[in-house]
Amino acid sequence: MGSGNPTVPLGSSHCIFRTCHHRFNGQGPHIQLGLILFTLLIWRVIWGFIGSESSQFRAFLKHPKTIVQYVFGKTISYVGHNPLGALMVVTMLGLLFLQCVTGMLLAGIFDGLESVGFLIPESLYDAAGTFHIVLADILPMIIALHVGAIIVYKLGGKSLVMAMFTGHQRLNRDAHAPILSSNVKALLVLIFSILVTMAIVAISMV
């Protein structure tokens, strides 16, 4: 039995863009890739509330006690993200979002806020610069840990790679197949996310 979610590849692609963004290291389309990543993050956060059942935060975020039980093999298998995978997703989304916002701040994307009377203190720029550099070193390690976990699952007979790219997951016979949202809905959320990013950039040009 399997479950399909064709929007999963879009949600997973933020890792790919993050890796590419890191490799440029300030050269080439660094800001452009950062804005693309920021757009995908907006999409994923929104999708975490209104998307497919297995993609929603409320469906896979678990109590710390459940995470510990999963680590020691005392819980059942899960549709979508398991408790450890869910913890990794939230961690990566949070760090990636912070990396994007600090980068956008340093790039002057938020300078347009001064036109509406919101002044950004110099100390915030200094903190953003520090966080941006530190996160640039931490995120590749987090991503490597994520990939390592996928390899471990693969060696254990549970392939997650195809599920990430196709959105299909093999389920146990007694498992409940999640309710999936349409591709059209996902596309509309993506368009909205693009418009949000464009609006932020437009404000910076005021």
KOLNU-973138 format. One record per residue: x, y, z of N, C-alpha, C, O in turn. Coordinates in pm, whole numbers, plus 50000, padded with zeros to 5 digits. Layout:
// residues N
XYZXYZXYZXYZ;...
// end
This chain:
// residues 206
500854988150000500005000050000500885012450000501915012450068;500535022749927501375034649923500565047249934499355047349911;501255057949969500615071049974501375080249882502605079749880;500695088549807501365097449714501125111849749500005115849780;502185119749744502075134049767502995141049670504175142949701;502495144849553503345150649451503955163949488504785169149414;503565169749602504135182649642505365180849729506035190749760;505675168749769506845166349854508145170949790508965177049858;508375168149658509635172649598509865187649613510995191949634;508805195649603508965210049618509365213449759510185222349782;508785206549855509135209049994510555204950026511215211250109;511055194249961512415189449987513465197449914514635197149950;513075204749811514045211649727514745223049798515775227849751;514195227549914514885238349985516275233850028517185242150039;516475220750051517805215650088518765217149971519925220649988;518265214249851519095215249732519515229649709520685232449684;518555238849716518875252949696519805258049805520665266549779;519645252849927520525257250036521965253150007522895260850030;522145240849956523485235949925524115244349814525285248249825;523345247249707523845255549598524175269549647525195275349610;523295274749731523475288249785524775289049864525495299049857;525065278549941526275278450022527525277649934528535283849966;527465270249825528635268249740529075281149673530255282949646;528135290249646528525302949582529315311749679530155319649636;529025310449811529785317449915529955332249886531055337749898;528865338649848528905353149827529185357149683529105368949650;529525347649598529825350749459528645346649370527845338049406;528545353049253527495349349159526125352949211525965362649286;525115345249173523715348449211523395344749355522415337849381;524215349149449524035345649590522695350749644521935343249705;522425363449619521185369549670519975363349601518955360649665;520085361149469518955355549395518595341549445517425338249463;519625333149469519365319749522518795320449662517965312249701;519245330449739518705332249873517235335749870516455331049954;516845343949774515435347849761514585335949715513435334449756;515165327749628514455315649586514225306449705513135301049724;515285304849786515175296649906514145302450001513345294950059;514145315550019513185322150107511755319550059510865317150140;511545320049928510225317449871509775303149901508625300849937;510695293549885510365279649912510055277450060509195269250095;510745284650145510495283350288509105288850324508395282950406;508745300150263507395305650285506375295350242505395292850313;506605289450124505675279250072505555267550170504445262850198;506705262850221506675251150309505975254050441505265245550494;506195265950495505535269650621504025270350602503265265150683;503585276850493502145277650466501585263650444500505260350495;502325255550368501875241850339501805233550466501065223750473;502585237350566502555230250692501275232450771501025225650870;500455242050725499185244850791497975240950705496945236850758;498105242250573496935239850487497175229150382496315226750297;498345222750385498675212950282498145199050309497205197150386;498765189350244498375175350261498495171150407499305176650482;497685161650446497605157650587498975154050645499315158250755;499765146350571501065141950622502105153050620503175151550680;501825164150552502755175450544502485185950650503315194750673;501345185150715500975195150814501745193050944501945181750988;502165204051004502955203351126502225195851236502835188151311;500925198051247500165191551355500105176351339499815169051433;500405171751216500335157351190501625150151228501595138251259;502755157251226503995150051253504835155651369505805149351410;504475167251422505205172151539504755164351662503565163751693;505695158351730505375149551842505925154951975506835163251978;505345150052082505795153452217507205147652237507495136852184;508085154452311509435149252337509445134852388510355127152356;508435131252468508355117552519508195107652405508765096752409;507405111452304507205102652189508485101152109508775090452058;509265111852099510535111352028511485101652096512145093552030;511565102552229512425093552305511985079052287512805070152269;510665076752292510145063252274510485057952135510785046152119;510445066752034510775062551898512255058651887512595048751823;513125066551952514555063751950514845049852005515725042751956;514095045852109514315032852171513415022052113513295011152169;512785025051999511995015051929510715010951997510244999751979;510135020052075508915016652150507655022552088506585022252150;507755027851965506575033151898506425026651762507355020551711;505255028151704504955022051575505555030451462506075041351485;505475025151340505945032751225504955043951195503795043351235;505425054151123504595065951099504445068450949505325065350869;503275074050915503045078650778503685092350766503405101250847;504525094250665505205106950651506445107350740507185097550747;506655118450808507845119950893507685112451024506655113351090;508735104951060508745099051194509145110051293509555120851250;509055107751424509345118251522510725124651507510855136851521;511765116551479513105122151460513185130251331513795140951327;512555125051226512535132251098511795145451111512205155451052;510715145451187509945157751209510775168151283510735180051251;511545163451382512415172551457513465178651366513785190451377;514005170551275514995175451180514385185551084515015195551050;513155182951039512475192050947512305205851010512615216050949;511795205951134511575218651203512895225951227512975238151211;513925218551265515235224551288515785230751160516275242051162;515705223451050516225228450923515435240450874516015250150825;514115239850887513295251150843513635263650923513745274650868;513785262051055514105273351139515455279451108515595291651097;516465270951092517815275751062517905281850923518555292150904;517245275650827517245280950691516545294550685516995303650616;515435295650757514705308350760515575319250822515625330550772;516265315950932517145325650997518295329550905518695341150901;518815319650831519905322550737519435331950626520155341050586;518225329550577517665338050471517425352250520517815361950455;516785353550636516445366750688517705374850719517765386750688;518715368450779519945375650807520655379650678521215390550669;520625370850578521245374150450520525385550380521165394350323;519205385350385518415396050324518655409350394518675419850332;518825408650527519105420750603520445426650562520575438750541;521455417950550522795422450513522835427450368523645436050334;521955422050284521925425950143521125438750121521065443850009;520525444050227519775456450216518345454750172517685464450135;517855442350175516485439650131515465446650219514385450550173;515805448350347514865454450441515115469450462514495475650549;516025475150384516315489450400515105498250369514985509450420;514205493050286513015500750249512085503250366511205511850359;512285495750476511435497650594511645511450656510785516550727;512795517650627513055530950681512075541250625511785551350689;511575538350504510645547750442509295548150514508515557550499;509035537750593507775537450669508035539850817507185537150902;509235544850847509545548750984510125537951072510235539751193;510495526451013511075515551094512585515351072513065511250966;513325519751173514775520451163515405507851223515075503851334;516305501751147516985489651194518295493751262519145499851198;518455490351389519685494351461520925487651404520855476551352;522055494551416523305489351363523705476351431524315467551369;523365475051558523705462851633523025450551573523565439551580;521845452551514521135441351452521875436651327521915424651298;522455446151252523245442451135524475434451178524845424651113;525105438651286526285431451337525915417251378526635407751347;524795415951448524345402651492523985393951372524265382051370;523345400151272522955392751152524185387551079524185376251029;525235395851073526455391551006527085379651076527555370351010;527085379851208527645368751284526835356051265527395345351239;525515357151278524645345551261524755339651121524765327551104;524825348351021524875343850883526125335450857526075325250789;527245339950912528495332650892528485319450967528905309150914;528005319751092527965307551173527025297251111527355285351103;525855301751067524885292551007525395286650876525065275350841;526205294450804526775289450678527665277350704527835268850616;528235276450824529065264950860528245253750922528555241950904;527195257350995526385247351065525445239850971525295227650980;524815247150880523785241150794524295229350710523595219250701;525475230250647525945218550572526085206150659525855194950613;526475207950786526595196550877525215190750909525045178650918;524235199650927522865195050955522325187250835521695176850851;522585192550715522125185850593522825172450578522195162550539;524135171950608524885159350600524305149150698524215137250666;523925153650817523305144850916521985139450863521665127750882;521225148150797519935144350739520135133550632519425123550629;521125135850544521415126250437521925113150497521585102350450;522745114250603523255102250669522135093650726522185081350720;521125100250783519985092850837519235085550727518755074350747;519125091950612518445085750498519205073050455518595062850423;520545073950454521365062450416521195051050516521095039450477;521155054550644520955044350748519625037250730519545024950740;518575045050701517255038950677517285030050553516665019450550;518035034450451518155026650328518825013350358518365002950311;519895013550435520585001250472519714992250557519884980050558;518764998450628517844990750711516644985450634515744979450693;516634987650503515564982350419514394991650397513374987550341;514525004250441513445013850422513975025650341514675034250393;513625025850214514115036250125513285049050139512075048850118;513955059950173513275072850186513545081950067512845091950047;514565078449988514955087049876513835088449775513475099649736;513275077149731512195077749632510975084749688510275091849615;510715082849817509565089549879509755104649876508795112049858;511015109349894511285123649892511075129649755510585140949742;511445122049650511365127449515510015124949447509595132749362;509345113949484508075110749418506865114049504505765115649453;507085114949636505955117449726505195104849759504135105549821;505725093149719505045080449746505775072949857507005072049857;505015067749950505575060450062504835047250078503605046850075;505595036450097504975023450119504475022650262505225024950357;503195019350278502575019050410502285004850455502154995650373;502175003150586501734990450640500264988450605499544998050577;499834976050608498444973050570497424980050660496354983950613;497774981750787496824987950880497015003050892496375009550974;497885008550809498155022950818497075030850748496475026350650;496815042850800495815051750742496445060250633497395067650659;495945059150511496475067250401496095081850422494925084850446;497055091050415496765105150442495925111550333495915107150218;495215122050371494435129750275495375139350204496095147050268;495375138950072496305146949993495635159349936494465159049898;496395170149930495915182249864496285181949717497185174549677;495595189849637495825189749493497065197649454497545206149528;497565194549335498705201849281498335216449255499175225349266;497085218649220496635232349192496735240749319497185252249315;496335235049430496425242149558497885245249592498205256149639;498745235449568500175237449594500745248449505501555256549549;500305248649380500775258949287500305272749329501065282449320;499065273749376498545286649421499315291749543499585303749554;499675282549633500455286449750501845291049706502395300549761;502405284349607503715288249555503655302149492504545310349514;502625304649415502465317849353502335328549460502935339249448;501555325849564501415335349674502765337849740503095349249774;503555327349759504865328549821505785337149736506555345249788;505715335249605506525343249513506135358049522506995366849522;504835360549531504345374349541504795380949671505105392849673;504845373149779505315378449907506775382749895507155393649939;507595374049834509005377249815509175389449726510005398149753;508395390049619508475401349527508085414249598508685424649573;507095413649685506645425449758507735430449851507955442449864;508435421049917509535424750007510645431549929511185441849971;510985425849813512045431649729511615445449677512425454749671;510345446649641509835459549591509945470349697510295481849667;509635466749822509715476449931511145481149950511395492649984;512115471849926513525475549944513985485649840515015492149858;513235486949732513615496349626512985510049644513265519149566;512155511549745511485524449769512505534749815512145546249841;
// end
